[in-house]
Amino acid sequence: MTDNSNLRNLNIAFIASYSPRKCGIATFTFDLIHGLQELFQEGSVREEDIQVIAMNNISQGYDYPNEVNFEIRDKHVGDYREAAAFLNLSSIDAVSLQHEFGIFGGTDGDHIVCLLNNLRKPLITTLHTVLENPSPGQEETLNAIISKSTLIVVLASKAVDILKKVYKAPEDKIIMIPHGAPDVSFLDSSYYKSQFQAEDRPVILSFGLLSPNKGFEYTIEAMAQVVQNFPEALYIILGATHPEVKRHSGEQYRFSLANRVKELDLQHNVVFHNRYVTLEQLVQFLVAADIYITPYLSKEQIVSGTLAYALACGKAIVSTPYWYAEELLAKGRGILVPFRNSKAIADKVCTLLDNDSQRNRLRKRAYQYGRHMIWREVASRYDAAFEQAVAEYGKRKTAEHIYYRTSSPPSIPEINLNHLYTLTDDTGILAHALFSTPSRIDGYMTDDNARALMVAVMLYQLHQDEKILNLSQTYLAFLNYAIDPKSGQVRNRMSYERRWGAKDSSEDCHGRALWSLGYTILYAPDESILSMANFLFKLVIKGCESLSSPRAWAYSILGCLDYLQRLSGDTETNSLVSLLGKRLLKLYKNNKSDEWLWFEESLSYANARLPQALIASGQHLGNRAMVKQGIEALEWLIKIQENPKTGYLSLVGNAGWYSKGGKKANFDQQPVEITSIIDACHQAYLATGQKTWIQKIEKAFAWFLGRNDKNEFLYDFKTGGCYDGLHRGGVNHNQGAESLLSWLSARHVIYQISHKSSDSTLKKNK
């Protein structure tokens, strides 16, 4: 029994998903809080002692208990900032973050870093997932969390080793506290079997939210062998389908398991309980089980709450050798079998069912070991960690990860997609608007729908919103209709009545379509969209070699390079990048002079795409001359577009452009130019690691927000749209598709830089 006579009631706030939301983190947090309640003599915690900041993944939220007093919509970064302010102004002594990548919004769950950057309280983070081979984004997010945390709690010794080796986490920050489990008496399995109509039957159990990585199909296959020796054996699969799996794939996995049961004629021996049970019901299922099985498929699983519960309940356990199972079942506390091996599972189950003494030895070892895992004991260790963190806070200067800024990021308006939805109908995105009202008479442009597809894919990366996914399908369907399946040519103008203009194709539209498809392939939100985008990419790329427009070359290069990030071995695409990159380099060398460092005799639209593509080609091909010449051209382009009085960007205007030896047109300046500059500067940053390029990006983005020749906002905060340009008399109040998509694309880049300062890229490229 833990001695709590000197226990002080700290005020703790938990950031986590929370009951009644159906996920493992929600259950863990709920049980931990109620374990803490048991530590206090009065048997409950005062309302002000424990608070929960609950993560919502649905717009309507959940019917939470009283301890939840703040809710964060996981895809809304503004909610994270507000939560930090709420915590800073509260009487909370410390904050407990329950971290799992999937419950937070943003790229690789990086929205939570926005909260932590603004938090001024001791932070104790429990890491429920610690990846040995993280993606770059996952590594950056976790490193930021580690740097902001006063203490890090892990649930397995293996996680300690990974944190030190992969993430270079300071050892004195890390504490190992086991996963909690209910305090259950050591009961005979026959105690509850009558409740499941399983009297006198050997019961084998697996439980947890169903998903394809759980490997239940291998245990079902094993049951075909088990029943030959034990005809009355009953395998219970307990648990609802994981909500995220159900959202994306429905009940496909469960149905596949049920079909396999029928194929093997095991309906008498395998049953599914498709529900999310209470703790009391779960304990009854566990007690009734003679053998517990976790047949998971991934070695890299660092924790399993279901395995912890089974062990603490004193079950004879058979498991595949994932990390957590190896650790928990060591020293004879369970039996390990190879991954994806039904025969091995069947052999061990039969051995245990045939040998009561061996099964009981496993049970006793498991139960004795599990005594230190009951929630009261685990809660006591968390309480000690909270005390330690409060004592250490302020003494230890938290090292900022290089990826995140210490200076204030540029002001980024909250995402507002109202105008995007206004301009989009069942066909695609309409090209123009009169003020903020869609102009049907102008119809649609493939250029805009290609841009819109890219923006929708960008938005889905951050927000994982089904409405955005639907937009992606709409824009992709438009591209499919625009592309001639025989020639691969891309038609551009479509009337509102869905009629194409006669012979209306353009090289620039062709290249932009390829770029959009390449980007979609790189960041495809699902396999269906990936397959469709790849199919169309192969149609469009056929005609790229014969393109003569430099901007079409540039768009094609950028699309090919996105594609190659996913499918790097494609020889045709690699060859096209080399061919078009060399064309751009030759064009630049042939046209530049001491005073005119440019590819052509005039500057017109989307100018920065040319140096962007040249720099990107040079990086891909390892051609330093391409990179150098591209950066030279980009620096010159930006220099001649700076207002010498204000330092703001003063773009080459559509009303006359800028020819060599002539005078630069100052108006009509258009948003599409700013986005091309932002993307090109980001490409230059990736190539050089020089922070001056980040400053240029911020200056370009500020053009939208009033730092321009007319000191007027181009972004409309009310509609979420963007004005079409900057005239001599002020803004053009129409809000068409090109301007809107330019704004959203630029916002995406600046968001990435502000929330993940590209200093990390500098670190990688040096």
N, C-alpha and C positions, 0 to 999 in steps of 0.2 A: 504494500500500500504506500502510495506517495505521501510524504509529509508536507502538508500545505499550511502549517501553522503560521509561517511567516510570509505567506503569499500576499502580495500587494495587487490590488485590482488595477491593472493598466487599462487605459482606453485604447482599443484596437479597432482599426477599420480594415476590412477584407475587401480586396478587389478581385472579383471572380464571377463566373457564372454561378447561379444559386437556385436552389429548390424553390419552386416546382419545375424549373427547367430540367429536362431529361438529358443529362450528360454526366460523365464521370467527375469532372471538376466541381460541378454543382453539388453532387452527392458528397464528395470529399469535404468541401468547405462547410456544408451543413453539419456533417458529423463532427468535424473538428471543433466548430463553434459549440456544439452541444457537449463535446468532451470538455471544453474549457468551463462550461457551466458547472459541471460536476466538481470542479476543483474548489468552488466556493462553498462555504458552510451553509449559506442560505439556499443553495441548490439551484439558483438561477442568477443570471447576470442582469444588472440594471440596464435599462434601455440605452443609457448613455455610455456604458462600458464597451459594448461591441456594436459596431455598425457595419453594414455591408453596402459596398458600391457594386451593384449588380450589372453584369454585361447582358444586354438584350440583343438577340439575333432576329427578333421579329418586331415589326413596327408597333404592335399593340402591347408588347411587354408581357409580363406574367402577373399572376395574383400572388404577390410576394407576402411573406410574413412581416411582422413589425420591424424586425432588425434591418430590413432593407430601407434605406432612407435617401438613396440617390441611384439613378439608373443611367447607364451609358448605352446609347445606340451604337453598336460596334462599328458601323461604317461611317459615323459622323465624327470627324476629328475635333470639331468644336466642343463636343460633349466631353472629350478627354481633358481639354483645357479647363472647362468649367468644373469638372470633378477635382482637378488639382486645386483650383481656387477654393472649392468647398472644403476640401481636407485641410488646406492651410489655415482657413479661418475657424476651424473646429477645435474642440478640446482634445482631439485624438492625440495619443502619445506616440503611436507607431502605426505603420501601414503594412499589412501582409498582402503581398501580391501572389496569387495562385496563377502561375504562368503555363499556358499551353498555346502554341502558335495559333491554333484554329479559332480561339474564342475572341481574338482581337482583330480589328479591321486594318486596312492598309496592305502594303506589300510585305509579305512575311510577318504580318501582325505588328507592323512598326508604328501603328497609331498609339500604342501604349507608351512608346518612348516620348511622345508629345506630353503625356501626363507626367511622366517621371522627370522630364526636363524642367517642369514647373513645380514639382513637389518639394516642399520644405519640411519634411518629416522623416524620421528614421524609417528605412524600408527593409523589410525582410521578405525575400522572394523565394517561394517554393517552385522549383523547376520540375514539372511533371514530365517533360521531354528534354533529353540532353542528347543531341545528335553528334555522332562521331564524324560523320561526313556531311556537314550542313551545306546548303547552297550558299553562295556569297551573301544573299540577302538575309538568310536565316542567321548566318554567323554575325553579320553586322547588328541585327536586332538584338541577339542574345548578348553580344559584347557590350552594347549600350546598356542593357538591363543590369548586367554584372557590375558595370562601372558605377551605376546609380544606386546599387544596393548596399546597405550597410552589412547585411549578412545574406548568404545564399544557403537555402535548405535543399538538400537532395534526398531521395528516398532509397538510394542504393549505393553501395561502395563503388561500383563501376562508374557511376556518374561523377564521383569525386576525381577519379583518374582522368576521365575525358575532359572535365572542366580545366584541370591543370595542364593537360597535354595540348588540347586543341584550342582552348580559349584563353590560356595563360591566366586563369583566375587565381588570385592570391589564396594560398592555402588557408590563411587565417580567417578568410571570409566564409569558408565553407563548413557547414554543419550537416551531418548525416542523421536524419530522423526517419524511422521506418514509416511506411504507410500504416495508417490506423485500421483497426478492425473491431467488430462488435465483441463484447465480453459474453461468451456463450459457454454454458456448462458442457462438460465432456459427456455427451449422451450417446447411447446406442442408436444406430441408424434406424432401428425398427420403431423408434419413438413416434415419428410423424408419418410413417409410410402409409398408414391408413387414410390420411387426408388426400393422398394422391392415387388411391386405388392401386397401391403397389405392395400390399402385404405379401410377405414371403417371396418377393422378387428382388434380385440384385439390382440396385439402382446406380447408374452412372450419370453424372451431372456435368454440364457446362453452362455457365451463365455469363451474361454481359450483353451489351448492345451489339446486334448482329452487323457484321461488315465482312467483305470478302477476305480481309487479312487475318481473320480469326481461325481459318482452317477447319471449320466444322465438318466439311465434306470428307476429310480424311478419317475422322472418328466414325462417321456414318459408314464409310467403306469398311472400317475395322469391325463394326457391329455385325456385318455379314458373316465374319469368321467367329465372333464371340458367341453368336446364338447357336452355332453348331454344337458348342459345348455347354452353353447355358441358355436353353431355349426361352426361358422366362426373363432374361436380362432386359432391363429397360433403360434406354438412354434418353434423358430429358435435356432439351436445349431450351434454356430459360432466358428470355429477354426480347424486347422489341427491337426492330431494325433501327440502327443508328439514324437520328434525324437528318444528318447531312447526306448519308447514303440514300435515304428514302427520298430526299428532295431532288437528288440528281438521277437516281436509278430506280426509284420506286421500290417494290418488293422483289425485284428480279433475283437477288441473291437467295432470299428465303424460298422463293418458288423453285429455284434450281436445286436447293437442298431437299425440298419436299418431293420433287420429281425423282431425285436419286433414291430416296427412301422407297418410293413406289417401284422403281426399276428393280431394286434389290429385295422387294417383297418384305419390307421391314416395318410395315405399318403397326404391327403388334409390339414392336420393340423400340421404336423411335417416336417420341412425341415432342411437339413444339408448344411452348407456352409463350405466345406472342404478346407479352405485356411487360410493363414496367412495374415491378412489385415493390411493396413497402419493405422496410428493413425487417419487420416481424415475419413477413411471408418469406423473404429471402432466407432468413435463418432456418425456417422450417424446411425449405428445400435442401439447404446445406446439411442439416442434421440427418435428413432422410437418405442422403447419398452414401453409398458404400465406397465409391471411387469418384474422385473429381478429376476432370481432364481439361487442360488448356493446350490445344493443338496449334498454337499460333504459328504463323509462317515466317516472321521476320526475326532474325537474330538480334537486331538492334533495338528491341523493346526494353526500355530501361526500368519500367514499372508496370505493374498490373494490379489494380485494386481487387479484381476478382480472385486472383491467386492469393493475395494477402488475406482476404476474407476466408477462403477455403482452408488455408494453413492454420489460421487462428481458431477455426472451428474444429480442428483436429481431424482433417480428412486424409485418407490415403490418396496421394496425388500422383497422376501421370502427366507429364508435360514435355513439350518440345524444349530444346535447350536455348531459349532466348536468354538474354543477359540476366534479367530479373529472376527467372526460374533457376538458372544455374546458381545464383547467389542464395536464393531463399530455400532451395531444396538440397543444398549441400549437406554433407555429414549424415546421409541417410534419412533426410526429412521428406524425401519423395523420390520418384523414379523419372529419369529423363530418357526420351526416345528421339530418334532422328527426325528432322523436319520432313514433312510430306511422305511419311512412311506408315501406311495403314496397317501393314503386317506387324510392325514393331509395336504399334499401339495395341493391336489385338492380342499379341503374345503377352504383353505385360498385364493387360486387363484380365486375361484368363488366368494368369499365374496368381494374381492377387485374389481373384474370386475363389480360386481353388485352395488358397492358403490363408486361413483366418489369422494365424499367428503372425505371419509376415505383415499382413494388412494392419493388424492392431499395433505392431511395433512402429510402423510408419505413422499411424495416427497419434500415438503417444509422443513421439519425437516432435511431430508438427505442433501438437497442442502445447507442449512445454515451451517450445521456442516462441510460439505465438503469444505467450503471456505478456511479453514486453511490447507487443504491438496493439494491445487493446487501446481504445480511444482515450481512456483516462490517462494512461501512461504516456501516450503520444502527445496529448494536450499539455501535460506537465512539462515535457521537453520543449514544446513550442513556447510555453509561458517563460521558461528560462531563456530561450532565444530572444524573446521580446525584451526581457529585462536587459540582456546583454547588449542588444542593439541600441536601446535607449541610452545606456551608459556610454557606449562608444560613439554615438552620434555627436558630431562636432569635434571629436578628437581626431578622427580619421578624415583626411581630405580625400573625397571621392575623386579618383582619376577619371577625367573625361576621356571617353573613347574618341580617337582622332576623327571618327566619321561624323561626329555631331558638333555643331557650332557652339561656341561660348558667346558669340555676339548675337544680337537680335536678328532673326530671319526677316526677310522682306514680308510686308503685310500681304497676306493672301486671303482674298474674300472666300467665304464659305462656298462650297460647291452648290450651284443652283442649276438644275437641268430643266427648268420649266420651259425655257425657250427652245431647247433641243426637242422636247416632246411636242411643243407647239408646231415646229417646222416639219416634223416627221409624221407621215401618214402611212397607210398600208403599203404604198409603193416605194417610198424612200424619203429622203429629205428634200424639200422644195428649195430651189436655188435662191430665191429672193424674198424680201419682205418689204411691205410699205409700212414704215415705222416698225412696229413689232408684229404686224399681221401678215401671215404668209400670202405671197402673191402667186396665185394659181396660174395666172396668165403666162408667167415666165417658166412654168414647168420645172423640170429636174435636170441636173447635170451629173454625169458620171464622176467628174472631178470631185464634186462635193460629196457624193455618196462614198467614194473611195476614202476621202478624208474622214467622213463620218464613221466608216468602219474602223479605221485606226483609232479614232477617239473613243468609240464604244469599247474597243478592246482595252484601251488604256484605263477607262473608267471601271471596267469589270475587274481589272487587276486589283484596284483599290477597294471597291465597294461590294463585289460579289453579289450584285443585285440582279434578280431574275428579269426585271424590267429592262435593264441594260443589256442583258443577254438576248432578249427579244429584239432590241434595236439592232444588235449585231447581225442577227438573222435577216432582218429587213434589208439592211445595207448590203449584206452578202448576196441576197437574192437579186438585188438591183444589179450588182456587178455581173452576176451570172447571166442576166437578161441582156446586159450591154455588150457582152463579149460574143463575137461570132464564133461558133464552135468549129467552123471549118478553117477560117483564115487566122483566127486569134485576134483580129482587129477589134478595137474597142470604140463603140459608138458613144457620143458624148451628150447630145441634147435630146431630151424627151419631153414632149408636150404633156400637159396635165391629163390629156386623154390617152396617154401611154402610146403615142406615136413618135417614132424616131424621125429626126430630120434627115433629109436625103443626103447620102454620102457624108454624114456628119461624124467624122472621126478625126482625131488629132494625135500627133505623136506625144505631146505632153500628157494628154489624158491616158494614153497607152502606158507611158512610164509611171504615172501616178497610180494607175490601177495595179501595176506590178508591185510597186512599193507597198501599197495597202495590203495586198495579199501576202507578201513576204513578212510584213509585220504581224499579220494575223496568224501566220504559220508559227512564228516565233513564240507568240503569247496566246495561242489558241486556248479559249476557256474550256473546251471539251473536244473529244475525239471527232464528233460529227463535224464541227466547224473546221477543225484541222484538216479533215479529209476533203471537205468541199473547197477550202482555200487552196490546198495543194493541187487539186484537180484544175482549178482555174489558173493557178500560177503556171502550170505546165502548158496551158493553151496560150497564155499571153506572152510567155518568154520566147516563143517561136519567132515573133517578129521583131525582137529587140535589136538584133544584130544589124538590121537595115535602117534603124532610126538615124535621122540626121540632125535632130534638134539637141543642142547641148543640155537643155533642161530635161529632156526625155532621157538622155544618157544618165544624168545625175539621179533622177528618180529611179531609174532601172538599177543603177548601182546600189542605191540605198536599199531597195527591195531585195536584191540578190544577197546583200550582206546580212540582212535580217534573216532571210531564209537559211543562209549557210551557218548561222549560229545554231540552228536546230539540225540541219542536215549537211554537215560540213564536207562530206565526201562527194557531193554532186559535181562531177567534172564539167558538165555543160554550163552550170551556173558559175563555177569558178572561172572558166574560160571567158565568159561574158564580162565578168568584173574586170579581168585583166585587159580585155579588148577595149571596153568603154573607158576604163581609167586611163589607158594610154592615149586614147583619143582626146580626152579632156586635157591631159598634160601637154600634148602637142598643140592643141588649140590655144592654151594659155601662153606657151612659149612663142607661138607665131604672132600673137596679138599684143603682147605687153610691150611697154616702153618705159623709159625712166619716169615719166609722169603719169602713165596710164597702166596700172598693174591689173589688167583684166583680160578675160577670155574673149570678149567681143568688142566691137566698136562703139557699143552703147550699153548703158544699164537700163533695164526695164523692170520686170517683175520677178519675184522669188529669186533675187540675185544670189543670195547667200547659199542656195542649194548647190551651186557649182563648186565653190571651195569646200563645202561640207563633203560632197561626194569625192572630191579629189583627195582630201585628207583621209577619209574613210578607206578609200581604195589603197592608198599608200600604206596605211596601217595593216590592212589585210594582206597585201602583197609583200610587205617588208621593203617597200620602195621609199627610201628616205626623201628622194627628190620630189615625189608626189606630195608627201606630207609638207615638206618645206615650202613648195610653191603654193600649195593650198592655203597654208597659214599666212604667207606673204599677201596673197590676194584678199583674204578675209580681213586682215589688219588694215589694208588700204581701203576696202569697202566701208568698214566701220568709221575710219578716220574721216573720209570725205562726207559722211552722213552725221557728223557731230556739229551741233550748233555752237559756234565759238563763244557766244555770249553766255549761254546757259549751261553748256555741257550736255544738254539733252540730245537724244537722237532726233535728227531732222531728216526724214526718209526721202529718197528719190520719189517724186510724185508721179502718178499716172498721167497727169495733165502735161505731157511733154517729155517725160523721162529725162535722160541725161546722156547726150552723145559726146564722144571724144572731141575736145576742142570747143564744145558748146557750153551752155549754162544749165545748171541743174534745176529741174522743176521742183518747187517746194511743196506743191499740193497737186493732186489729191493723194495724201499718204494713206496707205492701206494696212490693216492688221496682218495680212498674209506675209508682208515683208518682215515684220517683227518676229513672227514665229520662225521664219527661215533663219534669221540672224541668231535667235536663241539656240536653235538646233545646231547650227554651224559652230557657234562658240562652245557648245557642250562637246561637240566632236573634237574641237581643237584642245579642249581641256583634257579629254581622254587621251589624246595623243601626246600632250606635253606635260600634264600635271601642274601647269602654271595657274596659280590662283587668280591672276588677273582676268582670266577668261570667265571665272565665276562672277567677278565684278561687272564684266561687260554684259553677262546674262541678266543680272539684276537691273542694270541700267536699261536694257531693252524691255524687260517686263514692266518697268516703271512707266514706260510710254503709254501703256494701257490705262494707267492710274493717274494721269494728269501731268506727268513730266514729259511734256511735248511742246511743240511750238505754239499751241493755243492754250496750254494749261487747262485742258479739259479732259474729263474722264471719257475713255472709249468704252468702258465696261458699264453696262446698265445693271445696277445692283437690284433693281426691282424685278426685271424680267429674267435676268440671267443671260441676256443677249449681249452682243457687242456691236457698236455702231460701225457702219461700213467704211468710214474713212474720215480723214481730217482735211477739211477744206479751208480756204483762206478765211471764210466767215465763221468757222467753227466745225463741229462734227456733222457728218451726214447721218441723220437720225434714222435711216433705214437700218434694219438689223438682219442681214442676209446670212445664208448658211456659211459661206466662206469665212466671214468675219467671226461668227460664233465659234466655228471649229478651230480657227486660228487661236482664239482666246483659250478655248478648253485645252488645246494641245500645249500652248505655252504655259498655262497654269499647271499642267501635269509635270512638265520639266522643272518649273520653279518649285513646285511642291516637293519633288524628289530631292532637290538640292537643299531646300530649307529644312527638311526633316531628316535628311541623311546627307549632311554636308559632303560634297564630293571629295573631301580630304581623304576619304578611304580609298577612292580610286587613285589618288595621288600615291598613296602608300603601295598600292598594287602595281602601279605602272613604273615606279622608280626602280 
